[in-house]
Amino acid sequence: MALAEERFRQYQSGERGRPTGFIYFITCMSSVHYPIKIGWSASLTDSRVTSLQTGNPNVLTMIATLPATQEDERKLHLYFSHLHVRGEWF
């Protein structure tokens, strides 16, 4: 994914300064369609999966994270809009 590679390169080089948070990708491996939640958090913790797990009978798994801004998250939502299921799930 070009955005991920570009943001990681900028983050590593210090070119863009420190990101304001992280984009995370969470999925439900037991689902037939493997929906993916694309979300943003100011800190990188497992608490997001834990809070989402409370309302979901299926096991959720964090599959990737990316140093990024909320604007980057918005761009990803637009990019994957053709796969939108509900809320931040694609």
Secondary structure as UniProt FT lines:
FT   HELIX           2..13
FT   STRAND          21..28
FT   TURN            29..30
FT   TURN            32..33
FT   STRAND          36..41
FT   HELIX           47..54
FT   STRAND          60..68
FT   HELIX           70..79
FT   HELIX           81..83
FT   TURN            87..88
//
